[in-house]
């Protein structure tokens, strides 16, 4: 049976963990409050709803091996979120959004690189439609934390469902 000291240490450890988690949530919420979606109802882990961080992690799982560094993982997440959100647009508008964001974000990149990134986004969009079409929430932002054993992902999304 654990001693009183052990129970206190365990409780303190759990409280520190919750405090760190709350600090990450607060930082993300503050960042979002200053952004273009400040007037929309945004949520991070809403009660009774699926965690979009888990959905996003599942969404990129087949491509996760491509991201062997934190920077590469962030780039994969960015492309995945672009594909996720573009998939809610009418089909005829999707390509324009992808082109605008990739070309605008990487003006000095070669056409070969831009076309390769667009192909990845299209693969991700097809994956979204095939396996994740039931999820109708836009992903607004994310926070990625290196835990030393892996990464912890927090996702902010709209609560309102988009699309049909």
Secondary structure, 3 states (H helix, E strand, C coil): CCCHHHHHHHHHHHHHHHHHHHHHHHHHHHHHHCCCCCCCCEECCCCCCCCHHHHHHHHHHHHHHHCCCHHHHHHHHHHHHHHHHHCCCCHHHHHHHHHHHHHHHCCCCCHHHHHHHHHHHHHHHHHHHHHCCCCCCCEEEEEEEECCCCEEEEEEEECCCCCC
